[in-house]
Amino acid sequence: MGGVATTGCFAAKCDWRLPTVEELQGILIEPLPCGTLPCLTIPGETVSSFYWLSCTGVVHPSNGWGVSFTGGNVIDDVKSYGHYVRAVRGGS
């Protein structure tokens, strides 16, 4: 079988990136904790879990920051852990 080329593109767009904390927190239902899971203001299928942000830890560069769609908390975790990503497009 032949190899599959990886382009970094999805849905015919190639400018996807990890969101900022403001972008991910901006889609959460307030006040937190919200009482419904996931705590999102937008429709669609999303797992109530931890989602990576574009921020790396300053004290521990092996850590990255993310937002919990369960409680709205912004926390850091080890980058090698398999958490979810909700990619965004456009300028940050």
Order of alpha helices (4+ residues) and beta strands (2+ residues): beta-alpha-beta-beta-beta-beta
